[in-house]
Amino acid sequence: MDLAAKKTVLRMFTYGLHAISVRDGDRVNAFTANWITQVAFEPPMIALAVQNAGASIDPLRESGRFAVSVFGTGQRELAGHFGRPSARTPDKLAIAAWHLSPVGLPILDEALGWLECSVRGSLPAGDHTVFVAEVVEAGVLREDQPLSMAETGFRYYG
């Protein structure tokens, strides 16, 4: 395989950036994800790829729930903060205003909107796990354009 071509083409894919939050008892965490997409209309479902080595994958598996907060344009620094490993930044939510969703998951107050999701299945995918989840609740917080990988210049893929 031409590795340079593979990187170039994969970097042509468009991605948004989102904060994914989980809860395990009193402990909450959030991380930045860009591999997320809608996969069904009825019921409304999304797919989310989560790094297997991340601190949030076990609470996500155990609870079977997660929330998505959509970053808006101009929120590059906030997305970068939530993208840091939990080992270096154990309390990521300490720097952001947030509230709880109807089932008690953190939602970023500065997000454009949010989804509350219930996992329906998962599939191993190399160094990630793909979760398929039903959207069970949603809310719009403000109008703006969503933050994209292209805007940030981040290079997570390829």
HULIN-V91625 format. One record per backbone hydrogen bond with DSSP energy under -0.5 kcal/mol. CO is the residue of the C=O (numbers start at 0). NH is the residue of the N-H. If there is no record, write none. Layout:
BEGIN
CO_NH ; CO_NH
END
This chain:
BEGIN
0_2 ; 1_5 ; 2_6 ; 3_7 ; 4_8 ; 5_9 ; 6_10 ; 8_11 ; 9_12 ; 14_148 ; 16_70 ; 17_19 ; 17_32 ; 18_20 ; 18_68 ; 19_30 ; 20_66 ; 21_28 ; 23_26 ; 26_23 ; 28_21 ; 30_19 ; 32_17 ; 33_35 ; 34_48 ; 36_46 ; 39_44 ; 43_134 ; 44_38 ; 44_39 ; 45_132 ; 46_36 ; 47_49 ; 47_130 ; 49_128 ; 50_53 ; 53_56 ; 55_59 ; 56_60 ; 57_61 ; 58_62 ; 59_63 ; 63_118 ; 65_116 ; 66_20 ; 67_114 ; 68_18 ; 68_70 ; 69_111 ; 70_146 ; 71_74 ; 74_78 ; 75_79 ; 76_80 ; 77_81 ; 78_82 ; 80_83 ; 81_31 ; 84_87 ; 84_88 ; 88_91 ; 89_91 ; 90_93 ; 91_94 ; 92_95 ; 96_108 ; 96_109 ; 98_106 ; 100_103 ; 104_100 ; 106_98 ; 107_110 ; 111_140 ; 111_141 ; 112_69 ; 113_138 ; 114_67 ; 115_135 ; 115_136 ; 116_65 ; 117_133 ; 120_131 ; 122_129 ; 124_127 ; 126_51 ; 127_124 ; 128_49 ; 128_130 ; 129_122 ; 130_47 ; 130_132 ; 131_119 ; 131_120 ; 132_45 ; 133_117 ; 133_135 ; 136_115 ; 138_113 ; 144_72 ; 146_16 ; 147_151 ; 148_152 ; 148_153
END
